Amino acid sequence: MKRVAVDTNVIASFLTDRNPSQQVRAAALFEAAQAGRIEVIVPQLVLAELVYVLKNLYGVSRDETAATLRDLLALPGVRTSNALPWPRVFDLWPAVLPDFADAALAAICEDGGFDSVATFDAGFRRRLARVGLTSFW
């Protein structure tokens, strides 16, 4: 089964109305996971970033955020990854991947043997190829 690491922007688009076309694509990703066609991997770093985004950019309360994340992680086909291969993160950041969170997500993807990264960040999608990773879209 294909395993896809998911970026914070995909979950933010799934949970909010920030970009309706991205929301549709993110929903399709999670529907594919629920149908058993793929496994969506949510790294703990992404969860931490998502808590910050929901609270500070969208004004979502802590209680609502916690309930939403519990529901998200309870979806069939969705699991977390707690590994963070620090040596590889620092191999990638800042020289190869200038954004720390992107470098960490790429390192997690490599270390976990995930098939691709789902992200709406076009620059990150291009930079993934530099380290031999592919984008889901």
DSSP file (Angstrom, degrees, kcal/mol; ACC not computed):
  #  RESIDUE AA STRUCTURE BP1 BP2  ACC     N-H-->O    O-->H-N    N-H-->O    O-->H-N    TCO  KAPPA ALPHA  PHI   PSI    X-CA   Y-CA   Z-CA
    1    1 A M              0   0    0      0, 0.0     2,-0.2     0, 0.0    37,-0.1   0.000 360.0 360.0 360.0 138.3    0.0    0.0    0.0
    2    2 A K  E     -a   38   0A   0     35,-0.6    37,-2.7   112,-0.1     2,-0.5  -0.495 360.0-153.0 -70.4 132.2    1.2    3.5   -0.9
    3    3 A R  E     -a   39   0A   0     -2,-0.2   112,-2.2    35,-0.2   113,-1.2  -0.945  10.4-168.3-112.9 123.9    2.2    5.5    2.2
    4    4 A V  E     -ab  40 116A   0     35,-3.0    37,-3.2    -2,-0.5     2,-0.3  -0.946  13.8-145.4-118.9 119.7    2.0    9.3    1.9
    5    5 A A  E     -ab  41 117A   0    111,-2.5   113,-3.2    -2,-0.5     2,-0.4  -0.650  24.3-141.0 -78.1 138.8    3.4   11.8    4.4
    6    6 A V  E     - b   0 118A   0     35,-2.4     2,-0.2    -2,-0.3   113,-0.2  -0.865   3.4-137.7-112.2 137.2    1.2   14.8    4.6
    7    7 A D    >>  -     0   0    0    111,-2.7     4,-1.3    -2,-0.4     3,-1.0  -0.497  27.3-111.2 -86.0 157.1    2.3   18.5    5.0
    8    8 A T  H 3> S+     0   0    0      1,-0.3     4,-2.8     2,-0.2     5,-0.2   0.863 114.4  60.9 -56.2 -39.9    0.6   20.9    7.4
    9    9 A N  H 3> S+     0   0    0      1,-0.2     4,-1.9     2,-0.2    -1,-0.3   0.804 101.1  54.0 -64.4 -27.7   -0.9   22.9    4.5
   10   10 A V  H <> S+     0   0    0     -3,-1.0     4,-2.0   108,-0.3    -1,-0.2   0.926 111.8  43.1 -70.4 -44.6   -2.8   19.9    3.3
   11   11 A I  H  X S+     0   0    0     -4,-1.3     4,-2.4     2,-0.2    -2,-0.2   0.907 112.8  53.1 -68.6 -39.8   -4.5   19.3    6.6
   12   12 A A  H  X S+     0   0    0     -4,-2.8     4,-1.5     1,-0.2     6,-0.3   0.908 111.3  46.7 -60.5 -41.0   -5.1   23.1    7.1
   13   13 A S  H  < S+     0   0    0     -4,-1.9     6,-0.3    -5,-0.2    -1,-0.2   0.873 111.4  52.2 -67.9 -36.0   -6.8   23.2    3.7
   14   14 A F  H  < S+     0   0    0     -4,-2.0    -2,-0.2     1,-0.2    -1,-0.2   0.888 116.4  38.9 -64.4 -39.7   -8.8   20.0    4.6
   15   15 A L  H  < S+     0   0    0     -4,-2.4     2,-0.2    -5,-0.1    -1,-0.2   0.639 118.6  42.2 -90.0 -15.8  -10.1   21.5    7.9
   16   16 A T  S  < S-     0   0    0     -4,-1.5     3,-0.3    -5,-0.2    38,-0.0  -0.702  77.6-118.1-125.4 175.5  -10.7   25.1    6.8
   17   17 A D  S    S+     0   0    0     -2,-0.2    -4,-0.1     1,-0.2    -3,-0.1  -0.012  72.0 121.3-100.2  28.0  -12.2   27.0    3.9
   18   18 A R  S    S+     0   0    0     -6,-0.3    -1,-0.2     1,-0.3    -5,-0.1   0.810  88.5   7.6 -65.4 -29.9   -8.9   28.8    3.1
   19   19 A N     >  -     0   0    0     -3,-0.3     4,-2.5    -6,-0.3    -1,-0.3  -0.767  65.9-160.2-154.5 101.5   -8.8   27.4   -0.5
   20   20 A P  H  > S+     0   0    0      0, 0.0     4,-1.8     0, 0.0     5,-0.1   0.837  92.8  50.0 -57.3 -37.8  -11.8   25.5   -1.8
   21   21 A S  H  > S+     0   0    0      1,-0.2     4,-1.8     2,-0.2     5,-0.1   0.901 113.3  46.6 -69.7 -37.8   -9.9   23.7   -4.6
   22   22 A Q  H  > S+     0   0    0     -3,-0.3     4,-2.9     1,-0.2     5,-0.2   0.872 108.4  57.0 -67.4 -35.7   -7.2   22.5   -2.2
   23   23 A Q  H  X S+     0   0    0     -4,-2.5     4,-2.5     1,-0.2    -2,-0.2   0.901 106.3  49.4 -61.9 -40.4   -9.9   21.5    0.3
   24   24 A V  H  X S+     0   0    0     -4,-1.8     4,-2.0     2,-0.2    -1,-0.2   0.922 112.9  46.5 -63.9 -44.7  -11.4   19.2   -2.4
   25   25 A R  H  X S+     0   0    0     -4,-1.8     4,-1.7     2,-0.2    -2,-0.2   0.901 113.3  48.6 -66.0 -41.2   -8.0   17.6   -3.2
   26   26 A A  H  X S+     0   0    0     -4,-2.9     4,-2.2     2,-0.2     5,-0.2   0.906 109.9  52.3 -65.1 -41.0   -7.2   17.2    0.5
   27   27 A A  H  X S+     0   0    0     -4,-2.5     4,-2.4    -5,-0.2    -2,-0.2   0.900 107.3  52.5 -61.5 -40.1  -10.6   15.6    1.2
   28   28 A A  H  X S+     0   0    0     -4,-2.0     4,-2.2     2,-0.2    -1,-0.2   0.874 106.9  53.6 -63.4 -36.8   -9.9   13.1   -1.7
   29   29 A L  H  X S+     0   0    0     -4,-1.7     4,-1.6     2,-0.2    -2,-0.2   0.945 112.4  42.7 -61.4 -49.0   -6.6   12.2   -0.1
   30   30 A F  H  X S+     0   0    0     -4,-2.2     4,-2.3     1,-0.2    -2,-0.2   0.832 111.9  54.7 -70.3 -31.2   -8.3   11.4    3.2
   31   31 A E  H  X S+     0   0    0     -4,-2.4     4,-1.9     2,-0.2    -1,-0.2   0.895 106.2  52.1 -65.9 -39.3  -11.1    9.6    1.5
   32   32 A A  H  <>S+     0   0    0     -4,-2.2     5,-2.4     2,-0.2     6,-0.9   0.877 109.8  49.8 -63.4 -37.1   -8.6    7.4   -0.3
   33   33 A A  H ><5S+     0   0    0     -4,-1.6     3,-1.3     4,-0.2    -2,-0.2   0.926 110.1  49.3 -66.1 -44.5   -7.1    6.6    3.1
   34   34 A Q  H 3<5S+     0   0    0     -4,-2.3    -2,-0.2     1,-0.3    -1,-0.2   0.826 109.0  53.4 -64.8 -30.4  -10.4    5.7    4.6
   35   35 A A  T 3<5S-     0   0    0     -4,-1.9    -1,-0.3    -5,-0.1    -2,-0.2   0.526 117.2-114.8 -81.7  -5.8  -11.2    3.5    1.6
   36   36 A G  T < 5S+     0   0    0     -3,-1.3    -3,-0.2    -4,-0.4    -2,-0.1   0.630  84.7 117.1  84.6  13.4   -7.9    1.6    2.2
   37   37 A R  S   <S+     0   0    0     -5,-2.4   -35,-0.6    -6,-0.2     2,-0.3   0.782  83.1   6.7 -84.3 -27.6   -6.2    2.7   -1.1
   38   38 A I  E     -a    2   0A   0     -6,-0.9     2,-0.5   -37,-0.1    -2,-0.3  -0.926  68.3-125.1-143.0 167.0   -3.4    4.6    0.7
   39   39 A E  E     -a    3   0A   0    -37,-2.7   -35,-3.0    -2,-0.3     2,-0.5  -0.987  21.8-148.4-116.6 126.2   -2.0    5.2    4.1
   40   40 A V  E     -ac   4  78A   0     37,-3.0    39,-2.5    -2,-0.5     2,-0.5  -0.832   9.5-156.7 -96.2 125.3   -1.7    8.9    5.2
   41   41 A I  E     -ac   5  79A   0    -37,-3.2   -35,-2.4    -2,-0.5    39,-0.2  -0.902   5.1-166.3-105.7 123.5    1.2    9.5    7.6
   42   42 A V  E     - c   0  80A   0     37,-3.0    39,-1.4    -2,-0.5   -35,-0.1  -0.904  15.7-145.1-110.4 103.1    0.9   12.6    9.8
   43   43 A P  E >>  - c   0  81A   0      0, 0.0     4,-1.7     0, 0.0     3,-0.6  -0.332  20.1-120.1 -65.3 149.3    4.3   13.4   11.4
   44   44 A Q  H 3> S+     0   0    0     37,-2.4     4,-2.3     1,-0.3     5,-0.2   0.837 114.5  60.3 -60.4 -32.0    4.2   14.8   15.0
   45   45 A L  H 3> S+     0   0    0     36,-0.3     4,-2.3     1,-0.2    -1,-0.3   0.895 103.4  50.9 -61.1 -39.4    6.0   17.9   13.7
   46   46 A V  H <> S+     0   0    0     -3,-0.6     4,-2.6     2,-0.2    -1,-0.2   0.895 108.2  52.3 -64.9 -40.6    3.1   18.5   11.4
   47   47 A L  H  X S+     0   0    0     -4,-1.7     4,-2.3     2,-0.2    -2,-0.2   0.921 110.0  48.3 -61.7 -43.3    0.6   18.1   14.2
   48   48 A A  H  X S+     0   0    0     -4,-2.3     4,-1.8     1,-0.2    -2,-0.2   0.921 113.2  47.2 -63.3 -43.4    2.5   20.7   16.3
   49   49 A E  H  X S+     0   0    0     -4,-2.3     4,-2.5     1,-0.2    -1,-0.2   0.890 110.7  53.1 -63.9 -39.2    2.6   23.1   13.3
   50   50 A L  H  X S+     0   0    0     -4,-2.6     4,-3.0     2,-0.2     5,-0.3   0.887 104.8  53.9 -65.5 -40.1   -1.1   22.5   12.7
   51   51 A V  H  X S+     0   0    0     -4,-2.3     4,-2.3     1,-0.2     5,-0.3   0.934 110.9  47.4 -58.4 -45.4   -2.0   23.4   16.3
   52   52 A Y  H  X S+     0   0    0     -4,-1.8     4,-3.0     2,-0.2     5,-0.5   0.934 113.5  47.4 -60.5 -47.7   -0.1   26.7   15.9
   53   53 A V  H  X>S+     0   0    0     -4,-2.5     4,-2.4     1,-0.2     5,-1.2   0.934 113.3  46.8 -62.0 -48.4   -1.8   27.5   12.6
   54   54 A L  H  <5S+     0   0    0     -4,-3.0     6,-2.7     3,-0.2     4,-0.5   0.913 119.6  40.0 -62.5 -42.4   -5.3   26.7   13.8
   55   55 A K  H  X5S+     0   0    0     -4,-2.3     4,-0.6    -5,-0.3    -2,-0.2   0.953 126.3  30.9 -71.3 -50.3   -4.9   28.7   17.0
   56   56 A N  H  <5S+     0   0    0     -4,-3.0    -3,-0.2    -5,-0.3    -2,-0.2   0.793 129.7  31.0 -88.0 -29.4   -3.0   31.7   15.7
   57   57 A L  T  <5S+     0   0    0     -4,-2.4    -3,-0.2    -5,-0.5    -1,-0.1   0.767 133.3  26.6 -97.9 -29.2   -4.2   32.1   12.1
   58   58 A Y  T  4<S-     0   0    0     -5,-1.2    -3,-0.2    -4,-0.5    -2,-0.2   0.469  94.5-127.1-114.9  -4.1   -7.8   30.8   12.4
   59   59 A G     <  +     0   0    0     -4,-0.6     2,-0.3    -6,-0.3    -4,-0.2   0.760  46.6 164.8  66.4  26.4   -8.6   31.5   16.0
   60   60 A V        -     0   0    0     -6,-2.7    -1,-0.2    -7,-0.1    -2,-0.1  -0.594  38.4-115.5 -77.9 134.4   -9.7   27.9   16.8
   61   61 A S     >  -     0   0    0     -2,-0.3     4,-2.6     1,-0.1     5,-0.2  -0.203  19.4-114.6 -66.3 160.0   -9.9   27.2   20.5
   62   62 A R  H  > S+     0   0    0      2,-0.2     4,-2.9     1,-0.2     5,-0.2   0.910 116.5  51.0 -60.4 -43.6   -7.6   24.6   22.1
   63   63 A D  H  > S+     0   0    0      2,-0.2     4,-2.3     1,-0.2    -1,-0.2   0.921 112.5  45.2 -62.9 -44.1  -10.5   22.4   22.9
   64   64 A E  H  > S+     0   0    0      2,-0.2     4,-2.5     1,-0.2    -1,-0.2   0.900 113.7  50.4 -66.6 -40.0  -11.9   22.5   19.4
   65   65 A T  H  X S+     0   0    0     -4,-2.6     4,-2.7     2,-0.2     5,-0.2   0.938 110.8  48.8 -62.1 -46.8   -8.4   21.9   18.0
   66   66 A A  H  X S+     0   0    0     -4,-2.9     4,-2.4     1,-0.2    -2,-0.2   0.923 113.1  47.0 -60.0 -45.0   -7.8   18.9   20.3
   67   67 A A  H  X S+     0   0    0     -4,-2.3     4,-2.3    -5,-0.2    -1,-0.2   0.906 112.5  50.2 -64.1 -41.1  -11.1   17.4   19.3
   68   68 A T  H  X S+     0   0    0     -4,-2.5     4,-2.6     2,-0.2    -2,-0.2   0.918 111.6  47.1 -63.6 -44.7  -10.5   17.9   15.6
   69   69 A L  H  X S+     0   0    0     -4,-2.7     4,-2.6     2,-0.2    -1,-0.2   0.887 110.5  52.4 -67.4 -38.2   -7.0   16.4   15.8
   70   70 A R  H  X S+     0   0    0     -4,-2.4     4,-1.0    -5,-0.2    -1,-0.2   0.933 112.3  46.2 -60.2 -44.4   -8.3   13.4   17.7
   71   71 A D  H  < S+     0   0    0     -4,-2.3     4,-0.5     2,-0.2     3,-0.3   0.909 112.2  50.8 -64.6 -42.1  -11.0   12.9   15.1
   72   72 A L  H >< S+     0   0    0     -4,-2.6     3,-1.3     1,-0.2    -2,-0.2   0.934 111.5  46.7 -60.2 -47.4   -8.5   13.3   12.2
   73   73 A L  H 3< S+     0   0    0     -4,-2.6    -1,-0.2     1,-0.3    -2,-0.2   0.661 106.3  60.2 -73.2 -14.9   -6.1   10.7   13.7
   74   74 A A  T 3< S+     0   0    0     -4,-1.0    -1,-0.3    -3,-0.3    -2,-0.2   0.541  79.2 113.0 -86.9  -7.5   -9.0    8.3   14.3
   75   75 A L  S X  S-     0   0    0     -3,-1.3     3,-1.6    -4,-0.5     2,-0.0  -0.379  80.9-102.0 -63.8 140.2   -9.8    8.2   10.6
   76   76 A P  T 3  S+     0   0    0      0, 0.0   -40,-0.2     0, 0.0    -1,-0.1  -0.381 107.9  24.0 -59.5 139.7   -9.1    4.8    9.0
   77   77 A G  T 3  S+     0   0    0      1,-0.2   -37,-3.0   -43,-0.1     2,-0.5   0.492  99.0 108.5  84.1   3.2   -5.9    4.8    7.0
   78   78 A V  E <   +c   40   0A   0     -3,-1.6     2,-0.3   -39,-0.2    -1,-0.2  -0.951  38.7 160.6-115.3 130.6   -4.4    7.7    9.0
   79   79 A R  E     -c   41   0A   0    -39,-2.5   -37,-3.0    -2,-0.5     2,-0.2  -0.950  30.9-117.5-142.1 165.0   -1.5    7.2   11.4
   80   80 A T  E     -c   42   0A   0     -2,-0.3     2,-0.4   -39,-0.2   -39,-0.0  -0.601  11.7-149.1 -99.8 162.4    1.2    9.3   13.0
   81   81 A S  E     -c   43   0A   0    -39,-1.4   -37,-2.4    -2,-0.2   -36,-0.3  -0.997  12.0-179.6-129.2 126.2    4.9    9.1   12.8
   82   82 A N        +     0   0    0     -2,-0.4     2,-0.2   -39,-0.2    -1,-0.1   0.499  47.6 109.4-103.0  -6.1    7.0   10.1   15.8
   83   83 A A        +     0   0    0     25,-0.1   -39,-0.1     2,-0.0    29,-0.1  -0.453  39.2 179.8 -73.7 141.4   10.4    9.6   14.4
   84   84 A L        -     0   0    0     -2,-0.2     2,-1.8   -40,-0.1    21,-0.1  -0.799  17.7-152.6-141.0  98.6   12.6   12.6   13.6
   85   85 A P    >>  -     0   0    0      0, 0.0     4,-2.0     0, 0.0     3,-0.7  -0.506  14.8-173.2 -75.8  86.5   16.0   11.7   12.2
   86   86 A W  H 3> S+     0   0    0     -2,-1.8     4,-2.2     1,-0.2     5,-0.2   0.840  76.6  56.3 -54.4 -43.8   17.9   14.7   13.4
   87   87 A P  H 3> S+     0   0    0      0, 0.0     4,-1.1     0, 0.0    -1,-0.2   0.921 111.3  44.8 -57.4 -41.0   21.2   14.0   11.5
   88   88 A R  H <> S+     0   0    0     -3,-0.7     4,-1.8     2,-0.2    -2,-0.2   0.880 107.7  58.5 -70.1 -36.4   19.4   13.9    8.2
   89   89 A V  H  X S+     0   0    0     -4,-2.0     4,-2.8     1,-0.2     3,-0.2   0.937 109.3  44.9 -54.9 -46.0   17.4   17.0    9.1
   90   90 A F  H  < S+     0   0    0     -4,-2.2    -1,-0.2     1,-0.2     5,-0.2   0.708 106.7  59.2 -76.5 -18.9   20.7   18.9    9.5
   91   91 A D  H  < S+     0   0    0     -4,-1.1    -1,-0.2    -5,-0.2     5,-0.2   0.856 117.2  34.0 -67.5 -34.8   22.0   17.4    6.3
   92   92 A L  H  X>S+     0   0    0     -4,-1.8     5,-3.1    -3,-0.2     4,-1.6   0.826  99.9 104.2 -89.8 -35.3   19.1   18.9    4.4
   93   93 A W  T  <5S-     0   0    0     -4,-2.8    -1,-0.1     1,-0.2     7,-0.0  -0.844  91.3 -11.7-107.4 133.9   18.6   22.2    6.4
   94   94 A P  T  45S+     0   0    0      0, 0.0    -1,-0.2     0, 0.0    -3,-0.1  -0.993 131.3  50.2 -97.7  -5.2   19.3   24.9    5.5
   95   95 A A  T  45S+     0   0    0     -5,-0.2    -2,-0.2     1,-0.1    -3,-0.1   0.901 125.1  21.7 -65.4 -44.1   21.6   24.3    2.5
   96   96 A V  T  <5S+     0   0    0     -4,-1.6    -3,-0.2     1,-0.3    -1,-0.1   0.898 138.6  24.2 -92.0 -47.2   19.3   21.9    0.5
   97   97 A L      < -     0   0    0     -5,-3.1    -1,-0.3     1,-0.1     6,-0.2  -0.937  69.4-164.1-121.2 105.8   15.9   22.7    1.9
   98   98 A P        +     0   0    0      0, 0.0     2,-0.5     0, 0.0    -1,-0.1   0.696  69.8  78.1 -69.3 -19.9   15.9   26.2    3.4
   99   99 A D  S  > S-     0   0    0      1,-0.2     4,-2.4    -6,-0.0     5,-0.2  -0.801  72.9-147.5 -92.5 125.8   12.6   25.8    5.4
  100  100 A F  H  > S+     0   0    0     -2,-0.5     4,-2.6     1,-0.2     5,-0.2   0.916  97.2  49.4 -59.0 -46.9   13.2   23.8    8.6
  101  101 A A  H  > S+     0   0    0      1,-0.2     4,-2.5     2,-0.2    -1,-0.2   0.876 111.1  50.8 -63.1 -37.1    9.8   22.1    8.6
  102  102 A D  H  > S+     0   0    0      2,-0.2     4,-2.6     1,-0.2    -1,-0.2   0.918 110.4  49.3 -64.8 -43.0   10.2   21.1    5.0
  103  103 A A  H  X S+     0   0    0     -4,-2.4     4,-2.4    -6,-0.2    -2,-0.2   0.912 112.3  48.3 -62.5 -42.0   13.6   19.6    5.7
  104  104 A A  H  X S+     0   0    0     -4,-2.6     4,-2.5     2,-0.2    -2,-0.2   0.919 111.8  48.9 -64.7 -43.3   12.2   17.7    8.7
  105  105 A L  H  X S+     0   0    0     -4,-2.5     4,-2.3     2,-0.2    -2,-0.2   0.904 112.1  48.9 -64.3 -40.9    9.3   16.4    6.7
  106  106 A A  H  X S+     0   0    0     -4,-2.6     4,-2.6     2,-0.2    -1,-0.2   0.920 111.8  48.9 -63.6 -43.2   11.6   15.2    3.9
  107  107 A A  H  X S+     0   0    0     -4,-2.4     4,-2.8     2,-0.2    -2,-0.2   0.898 111.5  49.7 -63.7 -40.5   13.9   13.5    6.4
  108  108 A I  H  X S+     0   0    0     -4,-2.5     4,-2.4     2,-0.2     6,-0.2   0.908 110.9  50.3 -62.8 -42.7   10.9   11.8    8.0
  109  109 A C  H  X>S+     0   0    0     -4,-2.3     5,-2.1     2,-0.2     4,-0.8   0.928 113.9  44.2 -63.1 -46.3    9.7   10.7    4.6
  110  110 A E  H ><5S+     0   0    0     -4,-2.6     3,-0.9     1,-0.2    -2,-0.2   0.950 115.1  47.8 -61.8 -49.8   13.1    9.2    3.7
  111  111 A D  H 3<5S+     0   0    0     -4,-2.8    -2,-0.2     1,-0.3    -1,-0.2   0.852 115.3  44.9 -63.2 -36.8   13.6    7.6    7.1
  112  112 A G  H 3<5S-     0   0    0     -4,-2.4    -1,-0.3    -5,-0.2    -2,-0.2   0.540 107.1-123.7 -85.7  -6.6   10.2    6.0    7.1
  113  113 A G  T <<5 +     0   0    0     -3,-0.9    -3,-0.2    -4,-0.8  -110,-0.2   0.825  47.4 173.0  68.2  30.9   10.4    4.9    3.5
  114  114 A F      < -     0   0    0     -5,-2.1    -1,-0.2    -6,-0.2  -110,-0.2  -0.405  35.3-131.8 -73.8 151.6    7.2    6.7    2.6
  115  115 A D  S    S-     0   0    0   -112,-2.2    19,-0.4     1,-0.2     2,-0.3   0.832  72.8 -21.1 -75.6 -34.2    6.3    6.8   -1.1
  116  116 A S  E     -b    4   0A   0   -113,-1.2  -111,-2.5    17,-0.1     2,-0.5  -0.962  58.0-108.9-163.7 175.1    5.6   10.6   -1.4
  117  117 A V  E     -bd   5 135A   0     17,-1.9    19,-2.8    -2,-0.3     2,-0.7  -0.981  21.0-145.0-119.8 128.1    4.7   13.8    0.3
  118  118 A A  E     +b    6   0A   0   -113,-3.2  -111,-2.7    -2,-0.5     2,-0.3  -0.850  40.9 145.8 -91.7 114.9    1.3   15.5   -0.1
  119  119 A T        -     0   0    0     -2,-0.7    18,-0.2  -113,-0.2    -2,-0.1  -0.993  48.0-152.3-147.5 149.2    1.9   19.2   -0.1
  120  120 A F        +     0   0    0     -2,-0.3     2,-0.9    17,-0.0     3,-0.1   0.392  69.4 108.6 -98.0   1.0    0.3   22.3   -1.8
  121  121 A D     >  -     0   0    0      1,-0.2     4,-2.3     2,-0.1     5,-0.2  -0.697  53.9-164.7 -82.3 105.4    3.6   24.2   -1.5
  122  122 A A  H  > S+     0   0    0     -2,-0.9     4,-2.0     1,-0.2    -1,-0.2   0.870  87.4  51.7 -61.7 -39.4    4.9   24.3   -5.2
  123  123 A G  H  > S+     0   0    0      1,-0.2     4,-2.3     2,-0.2    -1,-0.2   0.909 110.1  48.8 -64.2 -41.5    8.4   25.3   -4.1
  124  124 A F  H  > S+     0   0    0      2,-0.2     4,-2.0     1,-0.2    -2,-0.2   0.895 107.6  55.5 -65.3 -39.4    8.7   22.4   -1.7
  125  125 A R  H  X S+     0   0    0     -4,-2.3     4,-0.9     1,-0.2    -1,-0.2   0.919 110.1  46.1 -58.7 -43.2    7.4   20.0   -4.4
  126  126 A R  H >X S+     0   0    0     -4,-2.0     4,-0.6     1,-0.2     3,-0.5   0.906 112.6  49.8 -65.5 -41.5   10.2   21.2   -6.7
  127  127 A R  H >X S+     0   0    0     -4,-2.3     4,-0.7     1,-0.2     3,-0.6   0.778  98.0  68.5 -71.0 -25.6   12.8   20.9   -3.9
  128  128 A L  H ><>S+     0   0    0     -4,-2.0     5,-2.5     1,-0.2     3,-1.2   0.889  93.8  58.4 -58.0 -38.6   11.6   17.3   -3.0
  129  129 A A  H X<5S+     0   0    0     -4,-0.9     3,-1.5    -3,-0.5    -1,-0.2   0.830  94.8  65.1 -61.9 -31.5   13.0   16.1   -6.3
  130  130 A R  H <<5S+     0   0    0     -3,-0.6    -1,-0.3    -4,-0.6    -2,-0.2   0.779 107.8  40.4 -61.7 -26.7   16.5   17.4   -5.3
  131  131 A V  T <<5S-     0   0    0     -3,-1.2    -1,-0.3    -4,-0.7    -2,-0.2   0.221 124.0-101.0-108.5  13.8   16.6   14.9   -2.5
  132  132 A G  T < 5S+     0   0    0     -3,-1.5     2,-0.3     1,-0.3    -3,-0.2   0.693  81.1 126.5  80.3  19.1   15.0   12.0   -4.5
  133  133 A L      < -     0   0    0     -5,-2.5     2,-0.3    -6,-0.1    -1,-0.3  -0.730  47.5-138.8-106.4 159.3   11.5   12.3   -3.1
  134  134 A T        -     0   0    0    -19,-0.4   -17,-1.9    -2,-0.3     2,-0.3  -0.842  11.2-124.0-117.1 154.9    8.3   12.7   -5.0
  135  135 A S  B     -d  117   0A   0     -2,-0.3   -17,-0.2   -19,-0.2   -10,-0.0  -0.730  15.9-133.5 -93.1 145.3    5.2   14.8   -4.5
  136  136 A F              0   0    0    -19,-2.8   -18,-0.2    -2,-0.3    -1,-0.1   0.863 360.0 360.0 -65.1 -36.8    1.8   13.1   -4.2
  137  137 A W              0   0    0    -20,-0.4    -1,-0.2   -18,-0.2   -19,-0.1   0.396 360.0 360.0-106.5 360.0    0.3   15.7   -6.6
